[in-house]
Amino acid sequence: MKRLNSAKRAWLRVTILLLLAWVGGCARAPGVPLAVGRFVPDGPAIAPAEIIAGAYANTFVPQPYAVITPLRDRDIWYRLNLAEDWNDDRPALLSIADPQGLEVTVYAPPGYAAVTYGIYDTQANNGFTRHALAFVLSRKLKSNTPIYLHVGPERAIPRRVELNHITEARIVDLAHGRLDVLFPAIQLATLLVMLCFFLVMRERMYGYFVGHVLFLVLYELYAFGIGYELPLFDLLAPLQARPAWLAASLAAILLFLFSSVFLDLAQFAPRLNRFLGALCWPLGALAICAAIPKFSPGWWVEDALALILLVAAPLLAVAGVLAWQHGSRRGGFYLCAWIPGLTFVIVRVLQLLLHWPLPVWLEFGLPAAFTFASIVLSFGLADHTLAMRHERDFAHRLAERDALTGALNRRAILARLRATFLHARDSDEPLSLLFLDLDHFKCVNDSHGHRAGDQCLRAVIAPIASELRQGDALGRYGGEEFLVVLPGAAAANAEVVAERIRQRLQEMRMQVSDTHIALTASIGVAALDARMQTPEDLIECADAALYRAKSGGRNLVSTHPGITGALIPEH
């Protein structure tokens, strides 16, 4: 319960952190009002000089919002006019949001020199992140002097256009840059922890999770544009958006495989499990197409990937519900982890397919949800590991416990004696062994039945164990015979313990079917000395002492004559 409460508190702290980061990322300075006009040439390509000279000034159609919307099959021109003159000593910064796939050339006063920028250009670095195409403009912009944008073919998704002071723009961009690092860093931390689990346990479920998080991080690096700036990662820049498609496809495949094992779908939902497994094949084909530009001209790979995720996301939620309904704790972890993530995936897919603008909350909400899912699933895997350890310990206890009495069985008590014997010999520490036998136990079985005998065997364990220290071991040697291993106890100490046990058993009264049964025990004591070379020698000496106790009239404690030769009479 304490672990569960601490886990809940950790989830709450992480959730608050991610929400605060998200809110910080969504905040941005208000831009300077812009009037935007649009011109779509319907003939041959037009020279930029003609546009700048105003030859097509009357063909620009005013837009109600400050956005640009590319066309899939042709270039398009935009004209921007400030609502008022720029009166500030700081330069202006023109930014175009959601730059994936965009290549924009800006012609700005006073010289109207062409400046082309795309996030896939590894050499372009103007000090801003790649969450937007950023163009630093002049300090002397006039409302009647337009800025022209030439936009190449791309998906017809509206992209927000803003004009800000460069200082405010850098503050917002810095917040974006921090989130760029925050989300992958948290996921990499969970990846490293789970990688250690995988290397130790060699269980494929952990391997699937590690691979899934790894490709999620790669997807985020390329979606944020960081991958096009990092050494080695920038080698994939010629593939443009395809590295993100490739990483997303592989992450989805590994998520399906992980979900199948983590939720045990083969047992709870076999048909759904087979369907998710079948989806891995088209995803694998999409990954190959994304890696080879010849196979993937245009945007069809991204569209196909979006459609598969749109179908799979609700099915993954259903899989979690089915596992949870069947009593699986992992189903609860899975739902808690992936409900936010799958919701954001569905919204993101709809945004791509329906050509909605990409809001800032979705841009950062998706990686935030992925990060939250990675953290919660890490808790789920840790909980699974803990459950496995409990099951292993329970199975180990069952394997070494006597089924009737709950004491150590013969194999376990002999193993404990062997380990204690070797340690005592090496460290020259004392060791004693008690060999205990219930007196006239055959008469109990014959007179009252074996069921009564079994009840008596179970009943003697508690009084014997009450006289033992932590580290002592009690085991059933066979029938009504028991061994007690006393590490660190010399013969005199062992005799005292044996006598207390004998008295306890003598005072105990068993009631079976309205019949009182009196039990006594004879106990042989043997202590380790130089003549004993093996644990069997110690058992033999304790057995000989037990035989002396029985020969002396039973209900006695007898010590091996090689130690003291004493016989402790009944009190």
N, C-alpha and C positions, 0 to 999 in steps of 0.2 A: 504494500500500500504506500509506503514511504517513497519507493522508487517511482510509482505511478504518479504520486503528487508532484515529485520533483520534475518528472518528465513534463507534466502539464504546465508547471511554472516555466520551464525552459521554452516550451512551445509558445506560451503567452509572450515571453520576452522577445523571442525571435519575431513573432507576428507584429508586435508593436514596433520593433526596429524596422521591419520591412515596410510597414505602413507609413512610418515617419519618413523613410527614405523615398517612398513613392510620392508622398505629398510634396516633399522637397523637390523631386524631379518634375512634378507636374507644374509647379509654380514657375512663372516666367514674367518678365517685364512686358507691359503693354507696348505694342509697336506703334510707330508713327503711321497715321492713316494714309492709305494708298488707293489711288484710282487705277483700276486694271482694265486694259483693253486687250482683245484677242483678235488675231488675224490668221486665217487658215488659207494658204495659197492653194489654188485649185489647178495650177498649171505647172510649168517648169520652175525649178528652184530660182529664187529671187536673190540677187546680190545684196549683202548687208548694207552696202553703201546707199542703195536705193531706199531701203527702209529708214536708215538714219537721216537721209536727206528729206524725208517726209513725203515721198512719192505715193505712199499708200496710207497716208494719215487718216483719210476718210473711211478706210476699209476696216479699221479696228473697231470691234464691237465691244461696248462697255460690259464689264462683268459685275454682278451684284456683290461678289465677295473677293477678297484679296487671295485668290488661289490660282494656280495653274493646273490645267488638266491635259496631260499629253495625249496624243493619238497613237494608236497601235501601228498605223500604216504610213504615216507621213510626218514631216516636220511641222512645227507650229511656231508662230511669233506672238510675243506678249509685249505690251507697252505699259510701263509703270509711271505714274505721275504722283508727286507728293502733294498732299493737301495744302501745304504751305512751304515756304522756303526753309531750308535747313540752316538755322542760326545757332551753331554750336562749334566750339573749337575742336571738339572730338570728332573723329571720322564717323561716318555712318556705316552700318553693316547690313547688307542685304542677305537674308537667309531663306532657304527653301527647304521645308521640312520633308521628311520621308524620302530621302534621296536614293533609295534602292533602285538601281536600273537607270537613273537619270543621268543625262549628259547635257549640261546647259552652258551656253555661251552668253556672256553678259557684255553688252555695249553700253557703257555709262559715260556721262560727261565728266570732265570737259573734252577729253580727246577721243572718246568712243572707241578706245582700243579693245579688241576682242580678248576676253578672258574666259577660257573654257575650263570647266571643272567637273569631275565625276569622282565618286568615292572610291572607284576601283583604280584610280591613278596613284600608284605607290609613291611617286615623286612629289605629289601635291600635298604640301603641309603648310597651311597658313596659320598655325597655332590654335586651331579649333578642332573639336572632335568631329566625327563624321556622321553625327545625328542629323546634320543639315548641310546643304551646300552653302558655304559662307563666302561672301564677296565683300571685301573692304572697299568702300567708295570714297569719293572726294568729300571734303569739308564744305564745299561750295555748291550745293545742289539747289536748284531753283524749281519751283512748282511748275513752271512752264517749260522746263527742259526735261524731256522724257528719258527713261531708261528702257532699253530694249533687251528682251530675252529671246534667244533662239533655242527651242527645246526639241531634241531628237525624239524619234518614235519610242514609246514605252507604254506600259499598261495605263489605261484611262482612269487613273485614280487621282482625285484632286489633291494637290500638295499646297500647304499653307505657305504664303509669302509674307515676310515681315521685314520692316526697316527699323532698326534700333540704334541707339548709341552703342558704340563698340564696348564701352565699359560695362553697361548693363548686360549686353550680349555675352561678354566673357564670364560674368557671374553665373548666369544661367547655364552656360556651357560647362563651367567648372562643376556645377552640381550634377550635370549629366555625366561628366567624366568620372566623378566619384561613384556614381551608380554603375557605370560601365565596369568598374573594378570590383565593386562590392559584391554583386550577384555572382559572377564567376568565381571570386575568391572563396565565398562561403561554400559554393558547390564543390570546388576543388578540395576544400578541407574535408567535407563529407566523403568525397571520392577517396582520399588518401586513407581515411579511417576504415572504410569498407574494403579497400584494397588489402589492408593488413588482415582483416577478417578472412578475405578470400585466400590469401597466401597461406594462412594458418589452417583454415578449415577445408579448403579445396572443394567448396560447394558451389555448383554452377550458378545458383541464384545470386550469390554475391558477385560473381563475375559478370552476369547480365546487368546488374545494377551499376557496377563500376563502368562498364562500357556505355550504358545509357547516359549516365551523368557526364562522362567524358565527351560524348558527341553533342550533348546539350550545351556544354561549355563552348565547344567549337562553333556550334550554331550561333550562340550569342556573340562570340568574338567577331564572326563575319557579319552578323546582322547589325551589330553596333559599328562595324567598320574598323575595329581594332586589328582584326586579322590582316588587313591590307597594309598595316604599318609595322608589324612585328617581323623580325628576321625569321626566315624559313616559312612562316605562315604566308608571307607576301609572295611566295613562289606561285601560289594559286590565284594571284590577282588577275592573270589573263582569263581565268574562267569566270570572272565577274561575279554574278550572284550564285553561280552553281555550287561553290563550296558550302554555302548555307543550305542549299537544297540537299546536297549530298549528306551533310551532317544531320539534317532533320530526318531524312529517310532512314539512316542507320540508327539514330536515336529512337525512332518509332519502332523499328524491328526489335531492338533490344528491350524496349518497354513492353511489347507484346510477349516476348519470351519470359521476361522477368515476371510479368503479371500472371502468366500461366503457372509458373512454379510457386510464386509467393502466395497466390490465392488457391493453389491446388485445384485449378479449373478442370483438370482431367477427371476429378472426382465429383466436384460440385456442379459443373456445367460443361459436360463433354462436348456438346454441339457447339457451344460458344467458343470453347477452346480450339476446336478444329477450324472454325471460321477465322479466328484471330491468327491461327497458324497459317491458314491459306493466304491471308493478307500480306504475310511476310514476303511472299514471292513477287507480287507486283511492286512492293516497296524496294526489294532488292534490284528489280529491273530499273526502277526509277533512279536508284543510286548509281547504277552503271551509266545510264543516259546522262545524268547530271555531271558525271566525271568526264564524259566524252562529248565535247561541244558539237561534233558532227551529228550525233544522235539527238541533240536537244536544241535545235534553233527555236528562238522565240521563248514563250513562257509556258508551253504546254506541260513541262515537267512540274512546275510549281502548281499549276492548276490541278493536275492529276493528284499530286501529293495532298493538296488542300481537300479534294473530294474524298480521298481515302481517310484522312483524319476526321473529316466531318462525319463520316459513317462510324469510324472506330471509337471516337471519343465517348458517345453515349453508351456504346457497348462495354467499354472499360468500366464506366460507372455502374452499369448493370452487373458486371462481373463482381465488383466489390460488394454490392448489395447482396448478391446471392451467397457469397462467401460469408458475409456478416450474418445473414439469416441462418446459416448452418452452424452458427456458434464459433466461427473463426475469429480470434482476436486480430489476426492479420487483416481480415476484411475491414475491421474498424479503422486500423491504421491506414489502410489503402484509401478508404473513402475520405478520411480526414485530410490525407495528403493531396489527393488528386481532384477532388470536387472543385476547388478554386482553379487549379491548373487546367482541367478539362473545359471548364467554363470559358476561361480566357482563350483556349485553343479554338473553341467553336466560334467565339466572337471574332478572333483574328482571321479564321478561315472565311467567315462571312464577309468580313471587311475586304479581303482580297477578291473573292468571287463576285461580290456585288459592287465593287469599286467605290467603297466608302472611303472618306478621308481617314487617315491614321491619327487618332488623338494621342496626346502625350501619355495619358493614363493607361492606354492599351500598349503603347510602345514599351513602357517600363513595367506595367502590370504583368505582362506575360513572363518575362524573366524572373520577376519577384515571385510569381506563383510557382514557377519551376524550382526556384530556390527553396521556397517553403515546402514543396513536395519532397525535395531531396532530404531536407532536414527531418521531416516527419517519418519518411520511409527509413531513414537511418535509425531512428528510434524503434521503428517496427522490426528492422533486422536485428537490432540489439536485443529487443524483447524476444525475438525468435531464438537468438543464441542463448539467452538466459533460460528460456523454456527447454531448449535442447540439453543444457547443462543440468537442469533439474531432473529431466527425464533420465539422463545418463546416471546421475547420482542415485535416483530412485531405483533404476534397474540394477545398479551396482549393489545397493543395499539389499534388494530382493535376492540377488545372486549369492550374497554372502550370509543371509539370514536363514535361520531354521524356520520352516513354514509353520510349525506348530507353536513354538515358544517365543519366537521373535529374537532369540539370542543368536549369536554367531553360529553358523553350522560348522560341521567338523572340518571341512576344507579351510574355512576362513579362520577358525581359531588356531588351527595348526600353522597357517601362514603367519598369523599374528605372533604366535609363539616363536616361530623360526626367525622372524625379523627382530624380535625383542632379544632372543638368545644371542644372535650374532652381534647386536649392538652392545649387550652386556659384556660379552667376551672381549670385544675390541676396546671398550672404555673401562673395563675392570669395575663395573658397577654391579650391585647385588641384583638378583632375580630369583623370585620364588614362584612355585606353581602349586595350586590346590587341585586335587583330584577328588571330586565330590560324587557320592552315589547315594540315592534315596534308599532307605532301608525297607526291606520286605515289600518292594513295590509290586512284585508279581502277585502278591496276595490282594493288593488293591484292585488290580485288573481282574483277578479271578472272582473276588467277592462283589465288586461294585460295577464291573464292566470297563471296557476300554475307554468309553466316553468319559467316565469318572477319572480314569487314569490320565487322560489327556488334559482334563481340567486341573488336575493336581500338578502336572508338568508345567502348565502355563502359570499356575499360581506361585510356584516357588521362585520364579525369575525376579519378581519385584523385591522380596526380602533379601535375596542374595545381592542384587544390584545396589540396594540401599547402603550396603556396607563397603562398597568399592569406591575408589578414588577415580577422578578423571585420568584417563590413561590406562587404567586397568581394563582387562578384557574378560568377558564371560561368554563361553560357548558350549553348545551341546555336543558332547563327544560321541554319544550314541545311546539309544534307549533312555534310561534314567540317569546316565552318567554325564557330568559336566566338568569342564576345565575352567579354572580361573587363573589368568596370568597376572602376576603382580610385579611389574618392573620397578626397580629401585627398592624392593622390600627384602630385608634379610629374613632369616628363618624365624627369629623371635617375633618380628612384626607380622609375618605371615601366620604364625600360630595364633596371634591375637585376633586377626581378621577371621581366620577359620573358626575360631571359637565363637565369635559374635554371630557368624552365619549359622553355625550349628544351633545356637540358642534361639535365634530368630525362627528357624524352621521348626524347632521343637515347640515353640509357643504358638505357632500358626495353627489354626483349626479350619479345616475345609468342610463345607456343608454341601452335600450332593444328595438331592432327593430326600430331604429331611434326615439324612444320615451324616453324622460327624465323622470325619476321617482325620486321624492323627498322623502326621508325617515327621520322620526324623531322617537324619543323614549322617553317614560316616564320611570323614574327610581325611585324605592323605596329603601331607605337606612335604615338599622337597625344595631345597634351595640349591642354586648353582654353586658348584665347587670345581676345583681344578681337574678332577677325574672325569668330569662330564664333557664329552667331545661333540655331542650332537643334541638337538632338542629331544630326540627319542630317548636318550639316556635320562634326561630330566623327567620325562613322562614315566619312564620305567621305575624310577625311584619313587615318584609320587604314587604310582600304582601299588608298589610294594608297601608303602606306608598306609595306603587305603586298605590293603589286605590285612595288615596288622590291626587296624581299627575295627574291621569287621570281625576278625578273630577274637578281639578283646571284648566283644559283646555288642558292637554297633553303637550308633549315636555317640561316637567318639571322634576326637581329632588326634591323629597320629603323625609324628614327624619322622622323616627318613632317618634311620639310625646312624647314617654317616654324618649327620649334622649334630643332633643332640641326643637322639635315642629316647626322647621323652614321650610319654603317653599321657595325654591330658584327659582325666576322667570326666564323666558326666557330672554336671553340677546339679 
